[in-house]
Amino acid sequence: MPGHGGAAAWPGPYTIGQLGAGVLTLLDDLGVEQAGYAGMSLGGMIGMWLACRAPDRIAALALVCTSAHLPPAAGWHDRAARVRAEGMSSVSAQVIGRWFTPSFAEREPAVVRSVRATLEQTDPEGYAGCCEAIAEMERTWLRFPQRTRSPAN
């Protein structure tokens, strides 16, 4: 994702199509014709786009904790504006609170601190642009291509 994990961010807003095209560019750059794809949350939304727009490139698809539509859009736009104005630390506690159960956080506080620190290093523009992509995601009309499987598969 732009702005995540040291990847450069560009000014948002982003679209799911732009993020999906980025995955295809990465596959092309690596010389990968077809790949298995697993995506969680926004990554799953991108996976849906890939499966519909480039099904020949996706050999297997795993969608985890995601949705074809995640309203309300205003909440995502508000989060984008907040991180642009106040930085990642303004949302990190809320985000981390969804990722870890209270019992895990109590048992493994160093893990939670480490993940939070990584989240807070995310470029706010990249994070905001991704929030805006989620806000505009509406794919409840999706119909994935049907594949036939041979008995050996």
Secondary structure, 3 states (H helix, E strand, C coil): CCCCCCCCCCCCCCCHHHHHHHHHHHHHHHCCCCEEEEEECHHHHHHHHHHHHCHHHEEEEEEECCCCECCCHHHHHHHHHHHHHHCCHHHHHHHHHHHCCHHHHHHCHHHHHHHHHHHHCCCHHHHHHHHHHHHHCECCCCCCCCCCCCCCC
